[in-house]
């Protein structure tokens, strides 16, 4: 693990009632990574997040951000240096979108021209039309408000972002779109992110590492998503992740991670006899047709009747293709919906790479 941007060492938070929301928690968050805290309701994940920006003060233990003890910093200045996004968004209702996004830079004394440039940059990044900037939060859709909330958290370009159920207040379709948009921007943002969710599927999708917490923020497992899905640390983790661990892994692995089969393939100049021999060799009743390495489609035995070469037959297009960058989940969908019961793998320019079958997919997951 690289040097941590955030480090919690023996942190306990004890409330006046005597209960420990967080008990002896030690956790390092590597610089530039997204760490997702996930666990059942009441396990202390939101309290843990609030401890990092001192919305809640630790009872014991040490928390450092970028090597500096947070208790040695002014809490207001600390919070201004950390982006914070919550489920309820928390936009100022009496301020326009433009004013909401520029709020923290304005408090930090940025000049007006710099704030305007930053607002414009973020509105473009999050696909907020310029006409929305003069509107008030009540005039926006839920998805628009959520994007404004994330843009506001990023406005002062903080190195650390805390995101507490950031996409939980919108419908599932908008939620998935926001997740995808944020993932697409992650490399560009280059932030260290602590992300809280109760949804293991969201955690798997968004995280570089997942911390699965039990009561008192006890860490049951802290590892990359694939490792947790492949090798749960104990029964608690296994039960929390759920019974469909294999299917969840499909969404995280890409076609390029596993070997593809050559598949039945001939050139357009091949004879019918050569094509049929290729079908016999492969065990399929069809064959892919390529021209100078580029996929033209497929033909079966019926299509080859009455012709002398494969090029004389009418090749049918494959209904779907996958590339090395597509997920194995996409490949599985292509396999089960395809007439040929395979996923055809191509690279840029429809260059034929091979095929992926259910058997090949299974072998790839087990390796």
C-alpha positions as CSV (number, residue, x, y, z in Angstrom):
1,X,0.0,0.0,0.0
2,X,1.3,3.5,-0.9
3,X,1.7,6.2,1.8
4,X,-1.7,7.0,3.3
5,X,-3.4,10.3,2.7
6,X,-5.7,9.6,5.7
7,X,-4.7,7.5,8.7
8,X,-6.9,6.5,11.6
9,X,-4.9,4.9,14.5
10,X,-6.7,3.4,17.5
11,X,-9.7,5.7,17.1
12,X,-12.6,5.4,19.4
13,X,-15.7,7.6,19.6
14,X,-17.8,7.2,22.8
15,X,-21.0,9.1,23.1
16,X,-22.5,10.5,26.3
17,X,-24.8,7.4,26.6
18,X,-21.7,5.3,27.0
19,X,-22.0,3.5,23.7
20,X,-19.0,3.3,21.3
21,X,-20.0,4.2,17.8
22,X,-16.4,3.6,16.8
23,X,-14.1,1.3,18.8
24,X,-10.3,1.1,18.4
25,X,-10.4,1.7,14.6
26,X,-7.1,1.7,12.7
27,X,-7.4,2.2,8.9
28,X,-5.1,3.7,6.3
29,X,-6.5,5.3,3.1
30,X,-3.9,5.4,0.3
31,X,-3.3,8.6,-1.6
32,X,-5.4,8.9,-4.8
33,X,-7.6,5.9,-4.0
34,X,-11.3,5.5,-3.3
35,X,-12.0,3.6,-0.1
36,X,-15.6,2.6,0.5
37,X,-16.9,2.0,4.0
38,X,-19.8,-0.4,3.9
39,X,-21.7,-2.3,6.5
40,X,-25.1,-2.7,8.2
41,X,-27.0,0.3,9.6
42,X,-25.6,1.6,12.9
43,X,-22.1,0.0,12.3
44,X,-20.3,3.4,12.6
45,X,-19.4,4.1,9.0
46,X,-20.9,7.6,8.8
47,X,-19.5,8.4,12.3
48,X,-16.1,7.3,11.0
49,X,-16.4,9.7,8.0
50,X,-17.4,12.6,10.3
51,X,-14.4,12.0,12.5
52,X,-12.1,12.7,9.6
53,X,-13.3,16.3,9.1
54,X,-14.1,16.8,12.8
55,X,-17.8,17.1,12.5
56,X,-17.5,14.5,15.3
57,X,-14.5,14.7,17.7
58,X,-12.7,11.4,18.5
59,X,-12.7,10.3,22.2
60,X,-9.3,8.6,21.8
61,X,-6.9,7.9,19.0
62,X,-5.2,9.8,16.3
63,X,-6.4,10.9,12.8
64,X,-4.0,12.4,10.3
65,X,-4.7,13.9,6.9
66,X,-1.7,14.3,4.6
67,X,0.5,13.6,7.6
68,X,-1.0,16.3,9.9
69,X,-2.9,15.5,13.1
70,X,-6.4,16.9,12.5
71,X,-6.7,17.9,16.2
72,X,-3.8,20.3,15.6
73,X,-5.7,22.1,12.9
74,X,-8.5,24.7,13.0
75,X,-11.7,22.7,12.4
76,X,-13.2,25.3,10.0
77,X,-10.0,25.4,7.9
78,X,-9.8,21.6,7.9
79,X,-13.4,21.3,6.6
80,X,-12.7,23.9,3.9
81,X,-9.8,21.8,2.7
82,X,-11.9,18.6,2.5
83,X,-14.8,18.2,0.0
84,X,-17.9,16.8,1.6
85,X,-21.0,15.4,-0.2
86,X,-24.0,14.0,1.6
87,X,-27.1,12.2,0.5
88,X,-29.4,15.1,1.2
89,X,-27.1,17.3,-0.8
90,X,-27.3,20.3,1.5
91,X,-27.4,23.1,-1.1
92,X,-28.2,26.6,0.1
93,X,-31.8,27.1,-1.1
94,X,-31.6,30.9,-1.2
95,X,-28.5,30.8,-3.4
96,X,-28.2,30.1,-7.1
97,X,-26.4,27.0,-8.5
98,X,-23.5,29.3,-9.4
99,X,-23.3,30.7,-5.9
100,X,-23.6,27.3,-4.3
101,X,-20.7,25.9,-6.4
102,X,-18.5,28.9,-5.7
103,X,-19.3,29.1,-2.0
104,X,-16.1,27.5,-0.5
105,X,-13.7,29.4,-2.9
106,X,-15.5,32.6,-2.0
107,X,-15.0,31.8,1.8
108,X,-11.3,31.1,1.1
109,X,-10.9,34.6,-0.6
110,X,-10.5,33.6,-4.2
111,X,-10.9,36.5,-6.6
112,X,-14.2,36.6,-8.5
113,X,-12.7,35.9,-11.9
114,X,-11.0,32.7,-10.6
115,X,-14.3,31.6,-9.0
116,X,-16.2,32.2,-12.2
117,X,-13.6,30.2,-14.2
118,X,-13.8,27.3,-11.7
119,X,-17.6,27.3,-11.7
120,X,-17.6,27.2,-15.5
121,X,-15.0,24.4,-15.5
122,X,-17.0,22.3,-13.1
123,X,-20.4,22.9,-14.8
124,X,-18.9,21.6,-18.0
125,X,-17.3,18.6,-16.3
126,X,-20.6,17.6,-14.7
127,X,-22.7,18.4,-17.8
128,X,-24.6,21.3,-16.1
129,X,-26.0,23.6,-18.8
130,X,-25.0,27.2,-18.4
131,X,-28.7,28.2,-18.2
132,X,-28.9,26.2,-14.9
133,X,-26.3,28.4,-13.1
134,X,-28.7,31.2,-12.4
135,X,-31.4,28.8,-11.1
136,X,-32.1,27.9,-7.5
137,X,-31.9,24.3,-6.2
138,X,-35.7,24.0,-6.0
139,X,-35.8,24.5,-9.8
140,X,-33.5,21.5,-10.5
141,X,-34.1,17.7,-10.8
142,X,-32.7,15.4,-8.2
143,X,-29.9,14.3,-10.4
144,X,-29.0,17.9,-11.3
145,X,-29.0,18.8,-7.6
146,X,-26.7,15.9,-6.8
147,X,-24.3,16.9,-9.5
148,X,-24.2,20.4,-8.2
149,X,-23.5,19.0,-4.7
150,X,-20.5,17.1,-6.0
151,X,-19.3,20.1,-8.0
152,X,-19.5,22.3,-4.9
153,X,-17.4,19.8,-3.0
154,X,-14.7,19.9,-5.7
155,X,-14.8,23.7,-6.2
156,X,-11.7,24.5,-4.1
157,X,-9.9,21.5,-5.6
158,X,-9.4,19.7,-2.2
159,X,-7.1,16.7,-2.1
160,X,-9.6,14.7,0.0
161,X,-13.3,14.1,-0.6
162,X,-15.8,12.6,1.8
163,X,-18.9,11.2,0.2
164,X,-21.7,10.0,2.5
165,X,-24.4,8.1,0.5
166,X,-23.9,10.7,-2.3
167,X,-26.2,9.1,-4.9
168,X,-28.7,7.6,-2.5
169,X,-31.4,10.3,-2.9
170,X,-32.1,9.7,-6.6
171,X,-33.9,7.0,-8.5
172,X,-31.9,3.9,-9.6
173,X,-31.5,5.0,-13.2
174,X,-30.1,8.4,-12.3
175,X,-28.0,6.8,-9.6
176,X,-26.3,4.5,-12.0
177,X,-25.7,7.4,-14.4
178,X,-24.1,9.5,-11.7
179,X,-21.9,6.6,-10.6
180,X,-20.7,6.1,-14.2
181,X,-20.1,9.8,-14.6
182,X,-18.1,10.0,-11.4
183,X,-16.1,6.9,-12.3
184,X,-15.2,8.4,-15.7
185,X,-13.9,11.5,-14.0
186,X,-12.0,9.7,-11.2
187,X,-8.6,9.6,-13.0
188,X,-9.0,13.2,-14.0
189,X,-9.9,14.3,-10.4
190,X,-7.0,12.5,-8.8
191,X,-8.6,12.7,-5.3
192,X,-8.4,10.6,-2.2
193,X,-12.0,9.6,-1.5
194,X,-13.7,8.1,1.4
195,X,-17.2,6.9,0.3
196,X,-19.9,5.6,2.6
197,X,-22.7,3.4,1.4
198,X,-24.9,0.6,2.7
199,X,-25.1,-1.0,-0.8
200,X,-22.5,-3.6,-1.5
201,X,-23.0,-3.4,-5.2
202,X,-22.3,0.3,-5.2
203,X,-19.2,-0.4,-3.0
204,X,-17.9,-3.0,-5.5
205,X,-18.5,-0.6,-8.4
206,X,-17.0,2.5,-6.9
207,X,-14.1,1.3,-4.7
208,X,-10.4,0.7,-5.1
209,X,-10.6,-0.8,-1.7
210,X,-13.6,-1.8,0.5
211,X,-13.7,-1.8,4.3
212,X,-16.5,-4.0,5.5
213,X,-17.5,-2.8,8.9
214,X,-19.3,-4.6,11.8
215,X,-20.7,-3.0,14.9
216,X,-18.4,-0.4,16.4
217,X,-16.7,0.1,13.0
218,X,-14.8,-3.1,13.5
219,X,-13.1,-4.0,10.2
220,X,-14.0,-7.5,9.1
221,X,-12.1,-7.2,5.9
222,X,-10.2,-4.4,4.1
223,X,-9.2,-5.3,0.5
224,X,-9.8,-4.6,-3.2
225,X,-13.3,-5.6,-4.4
226,X,-12.1,-8.6,-6.4
227,X,-10.2,-10.0,-3.4
228,X,-13.3,-9.7,-1.2
229,X,-15.5,-11.4,-3.8
230,X,-12.9,-14.1,-4.4
231,X,-11.9,-14.8,-0.8
232,X,-14.3,-13.4,1.9
233,X,-12.4,-13.2,5.2
234,X,-15.2,-14.8,7.3
235,X,-18.9,-15.7,7.4
236,X,-19.9,-12.1,8.2
237,X,-18.3,-10.8,5.0
238,X,-19.6,-13.8,3.0
239,X,-23.2,-13.1,4.2
240,X,-22.9,-9.4,3.6
241,X,-21.5,-9.7,0.1
242,X,-24.3,-12.1,-0.7
243,X,-24.8,-15.4,-2.6
244,X,-24.0,-14.0,-6.1
245,X,-20.3,-13.3,-5.6
246,X,-19.4,-14.9,-9.0
247,X,-21.8,-12.7,-10.9
248,X,-20.5,-9.6,-9.0
249,X,-17.0,-10.5,-10.0
250,X,-18.1,-10.5,-13.7
251,X,-18.7,-6.8,-13.5
252,X,-15.2,-6.1,-12.1
253,X,-13.2,-8.3,-14.5
254,X,-12.7,-7.4,-18.2
255,X,-12.4,-9.6,-21.2
256,X,-8.7,-8.7,-21.6
257,X,-8.0,-10.3,-18.2
258,X,-8.7,-13.8,-19.5
259,X,-7.7,-15.9,-22.5
260,X,-10.0,-16.1,-25.5
261,X,-10.3,-19.1,-27.8
262,X,-9.4,-18.9,-31.4
263,X,-12.9,-20.1,-32.4
264,X,-13.9,-21.3,-35.8
265,X,-12.6,-18.8,-38.4
266,X,-11.7,-18.7,-42.1
267,X,-11.0,-16.1,-44.7
268,X,-13.5,-15.2,-47.4
269,X,-11.2,-17.0,-50.0
270,X,-11.5,-20.3,-48.1
271,X,-13.3,-23.1,-49.9
272,X,-16.5,-24.7,-48.6
273,X,-14.5,-27.8,-47.7
274,X,-12.0,-25.8,-45.7
275,X,-14.9,-24.0,-43.9
276,X,-16.6,-27.3,-43.1
277,X,-13.4,-28.8,-41.8
278,X,-13.0,-25.8,-39.5
279,X,-16.5,-26.4,-38.1
280,X,-15.7,-30.0,-37.5
281,X,-12.4,-29.1,-35.8
282,X,-14.1,-26.6,-33.5
283,X,-17.3,-28.4,-32.8
284,X,-19.5,-25.5,-34.0
285,X,-22.0,-25.6,-36.9
286,X,-20.9,-22.1,-38.1
287,X,-17.7,-20.3,-38.8
288,X,-16.5,-16.7,-38.5
289,X,-15.5,-15.0,-41.8
290,X,-12.7,-12.5,-41.9
291,X,-11.2,-10.3,-44.6
292,X,-7.6,-9.2,-44.0
293,X,-8.2,-9.9,-40.3
294,X,-11.4,-7.8,-40.1
295,X,-14.6,-9.6,-39.1
296,X,-17.2,-9.8,-41.8
297,X,-19.8,-12.0,-40.0
298,X,-20.5,-15.7,-39.9
299,X,-21.9,-18.5,-42.0
300,X,-23.3,-21.9,-41.3
301,X,-23.5,-25.1,-43.3
302,X,-26.8,-24.1,-44.9
303,X,-25.4,-20.8,-46.2
304,X,-22.5,-22.7,-47.9
305,X,-24.8,-24.9,-50.0
306,X,-24.4,-24.3,-53.7
307,X,-21.4,-22.0,-53.5
308,X,-17.7,-22.8,-54.0
309,X,-16.0,-20.3,-51.6
310,X,-17.0,-18.8,-48.3
311,X,-17.0,-15.3,-50.0
312,X,-19.8,-16.4,-52.3
313,X,-22.1,-17.0,-49.3
314,X,-23.9,-14.2,-47.5
315,X,-22.3,-13.7,-44.2
316,X,-24.6,-12.7,-41.4
317,X,-23.5,-10.0,-38.9
318,X,-23.0,-11.1,-35.3
319,X,-25.7,-9.6,-33.1
320,X,-23.2,-8.3,-30.5
321,X,-19.4,-7.9,-30.0
322,X,-17.2,-7.3,-27.0
323,X,-13.8,-5.8,-26.7
324,X,-10.9,-6.4,-24.4
325,X,-12.1,-3.5,-22.3
326,X,-15.6,-4.7,-21.8
327,X,-16.6,-6.4,-18.6
328,X,-17.1,-10.1,-18.3
329,X,-20.7,-9.3,-17.4
330,X,-21.2,-7.7,-20.8
331,X,-19.6,-10.8,-22.3
332,X,-22.0,-13.1,-20.5
333,X,-24.9,-11.1,-21.8
334,X,-23.6,-11.4,-25.3
335,X,-23.1,-15.1,-24.9
336,X,-26.6,-15.8,-23.6
337,X,-28.4,-13.6,-26.1
338,X,-26.4,-14.7,-29.2
339,X,-27.6,-17.1,-31.8
340,X,-24.2,-18.7,-31.8
341,X,-23.9,-18.9,-27.9
342,X,-20.5,-17.2,-27.9
343,X,-19.2,-13.7,-27.4
344,X,-17.2,-12.6,-30.4
345,X,-14.1,-10.6,-29.3
346,X,-12.9,-7.8,-31.5
347,X,-10.4,-5.0,-31.2
348,X,-10.4,-1.5,-32.8
349,X,-11.6,-1.6,-36.5
350,X,-13.5,-4.9,-36.0
351,X,-10.2,-6.8,-36.0
352,X,-11.1,-10.4,-35.0
353,X,-9.5,-11.6,-31.8
354,X,-11.4,-14.8,-31.0
355,X,-14.5,-16.0,-29.1
356,X,-15.5,-16.4,-25.5
357,X,-17.8,-19.2,-24.4
358,X,-19.5,-20.0,-21.1
359,X,-16.8,-22.6,-20.4
360,X,-14.0,-20.1,-21.2
361,X,-15.7,-17.5,-18.9
362,X,-15.9,-20.1,-16.1
363,X,-12.2,-21.0,-16.5
364,X,-11.2,-17.4,-16.5
365,X,-13.0,-16.7,-13.2
366,X,-11.6,-19.7,-11.5
367,X,-8.0,-19.0,-12.5
